[in-house]
Amino acid sequence: MLLSYLHENKIEAGCDEAGRGCLCGSVFAAAVILPHDYKCEELNDSKKLSEKQRYALREIIERDALAWAVGIVTPEEIDKINILNASFLAMHRAVEQLKLKPEHLLIDGNRFNPYPDISHTCVVKGDGKFLAIAAASILAKTYRDDYMDQLHEEFPMYDWKKNKGYPTVKHRKAIAEFGITPYHRKSFNTGCGQLELKF
């Protein structure tokens, strides 16, 4: 069973991102505030769940959370500020949309740019330790998957419906054949010369 909170007397929001390692598309992050005594045995790191489980849990999280929000940073912004800062910015954007202001943030990972006037704790593999981070990982992942499925309709040759923008062989071969799209991150070395070394 994952932990309900780190600080017993503080309103905590769990934060996580999705899409950091992708060659294309926006990076998404979510922030979730759950009730203090929240219990949900099915809730776990989104990477350990099936797609069906993630979408079922998304409905439960949105129903039960005291507050939740999703933040997005575009490929153009990623190219300007780099993917690490873009991940932090996406989390900031999620936090600023919360209808309830948290007093502490639980961040998945080992680094974070502090959010103004809110303390934080970085938790390595936090989506497997805290319910709120696990919930954030599910929202970030499912909303980004929805977005990549939409982009797939526009550019089906890159197989985004299956790979969600990650650098699979089929995705890299499509870049080598068709070039990059407006959704590709130009700072991610998607040029064909480099790709040929990876096949």
N, C-alpha and C positions, 0 to 999 in steps of 0.2 A: 504493500500500500504506500502510495506517495505521500509526502508530508503536506499538511494543509497550510502551514505558514512557517516563517522563520522567526518573526517577532509577534508575540501573542497579542500585544496591545496596539498594533499599527495596522492601518489599511494598506495592504500590499497588492501590487500588480505584478503578475508574471509577464515577461516579455520574451519573444523569440522571433526569429526571422526565417524566411524560406526563399531559396533562389540565389543564394550567395555564390554558389559554384557553377552557375549556368553561363552559357555563352551568349544568351539573349534574354530579352524580357526584363521587366521591372523586378526589383527586389521588394518583397512584401514582409511586413512585420505585424504582429498583433500584440495587444496588451489586454490582459484579462484580470479582473478583480472578482474573486469567488467569495462566497460566504465563509466566515472564519472556521466553522465546524463542518465544512463541506466534505462529503464522502462520495466517491464514485470509483468503484473497483475497476471499471473498464478503462478509465482514463490513464493513458500512458504516452510515452514518447511517440510522436506521430509516425516515426520511421519503423516502429515495431507493430504498427497496425495496418490492416488491409484498407484499401480505398473505401470499401463499403463501411467498415468500422469508423473511419475518420469522418465520413459524411453524417453517419448516425450520431456520432458524438458531437459534431458541430451543432446540431439542433439542440442537444441537451445542454451544451455549454452556453449557447445564446439564450436559452430559456432560464437557466439557473444562475448565471453570472449577475453580480451586482452592477457590473459595467464591463463593456468590451469594445474594442475598436481596432481597425486595421489601418496601417500606414503604408504608403507606396512611394518608392523612389524610382524614377524612370531611367532607361538606358542612357539618355543624354546626361542626366545628372550623375550617374555612376561614372561615366567617362570623365567628367569634370573633377569629381572629388574622391574617386577610387571606391572599390566595392566595400572595403571595411568601413569607411566613413558613411557610405550609403546605407549600410546595414544599421548603423547607429542612428542615422537620420530617420530611417523608416520607423525604428522603435520610438524615437522622439515624436514623430507625427502621430503614431498610434496613441501614445500617452496623452498628448495634448487634446485628443478628441474624446477622452474618457469623460463621461458625464459625472463621475465621482472622482475627486482628486485623491490619488494615492499619497501615502506618507512615506512609502518605501517601494523601491523597484527590485524585483528579483530578475536578473538578467542571465539568459542562457549564454554560457561562454566564459572567457577569461579576461575580456576587455570591454570597455564601454566609455563613451564620452558622457560625462555627468549631465544629467538633466537639471535645469535650473531649479533650485530650492527643494529638490527631492533626493534623499539619500538612496544609495543602491548597493546591492551585493551581487557580484558576478559568481555564478555557479557553473562550474564545468560539468557538462552532461546534465544540466539542470532539468531538462525535459524528462529525465528519468528519475528525478528526485522530488520535485515539487509539483503539486497539482496545477497551480496557476500557470507555471511555465509550460507544462504538458498541454494545457488548454490553449495557450497562446500558440504553441507549435502546430496544433491541429487547425486552428483558424487561419494562421499564416499559410500553411501548406494547402489547405482546400481552396482558399480564395485565390491563391496563385495558380493552382491547377485549373480552376475555372477560367482564369484569364488566359493561360497558355492554350487551353482548348479552343477559345475564341480566336486566338492568333493562328492556330492550326488551320482554321477554315480559310484564312486568307493566304497562307503559304503551306499547303499540305506536304510539299516535297521534303520538308525538313523533319517530318514525323514528330512534331511537338506534342501531339495528343498522347504519344507514348513516352517520349523522353523529357517532356516539360522544359526543354531548353538545355538540358545537361549535355555534355560533350560525348555522346555515344558515337560509335563508328558511322552509323547511318546519318547522323546529324552532320558530322565532319565531312563525310563524302558529299553530302548535298551542298555544303558551303564550297567545297572544291569545284563542284560542277556548276552551281548557279550563282555563286558569290554570296555576299551577305545582304541581309534585309535591313530596313530602317529600324528593326527591333534588336538587331545584334549590337552587342557592346564592343565598340571599336577598340577599347583599351584592353581587350582580352585576347589579342593576338590570334584572330580568327583567319588570318591570311593563309592562302593555300600552301605556300612554301613550308610553313611550320607544320601544317596539318599532315602533309605527306609523310613526315617522320613518324607519325603516331599510328598509322594504319597497321 
